[in-house]
């Protein structure tokens, strides 16, 4: 089995291990089917991002970034979101903002100014156009469609009894676990036959993921999560 498959299996195992106590505590209000769906989505998305684990050729061989995998995953996740069991609107694929979303946009503006200030103070020169274009588009679009879109919906239906939870400022157990999964993707690799865990990387990705999950809950849309994600990734590429 390749390192990539072992790594995603490890991430799925951690999410399942964290979900089981919640499911037991909320006995009768959880859905095993939706939890299995969430785990299946993690595997599907991993296979798409990694181009079928190398089966699909790289359409942008001159780039340092995974344009092909990200575009393939975006298309696949949109297809999942369009399924009747999910629904584009329920997955946040909509421009319309929910009533009361102004607060979330105000918080984003304040955070964006802080990120900009940090980027300017630590400037070391702008990146190449390929890097700028990638970081301002693909990470936010594909990853938010997954972590705050289809995966979030599946986990909320598995553990929160629906797609509009009230726990934890509206993000629910689903939002917490989706944020954990996001952090694991940046902090728990499997390399050379062993796993390693970077607590700093987990905190710096899983923590902000909770804020982005709150943006998603307040706006009922992926627009602000995508913008926030790409701002965090992209601002430093300009200075």
Protein Blocks (a to p, Z undefined) as FASTA:
>chain_A
ZZklmmmmmmmmmmmmmmmmmmmmmgoiacfklmmmmmmmmmmmmmmmnoonomaccfbl
mbcbdfklmmmmmmmmmmmmmpmklopmlnopafbdcehilmmmmmmmmmmmmmmmmmmm
mggbjadfklmmmmmmmmmmmmmmmmmmmmmmmmmmmmnopabdfbehhnommlmmmmmm
mmmmmmmcceehiacddfklmmmmmmmmmmmmmmmmmnopaklmmmmmmmmmmmmmmZZ
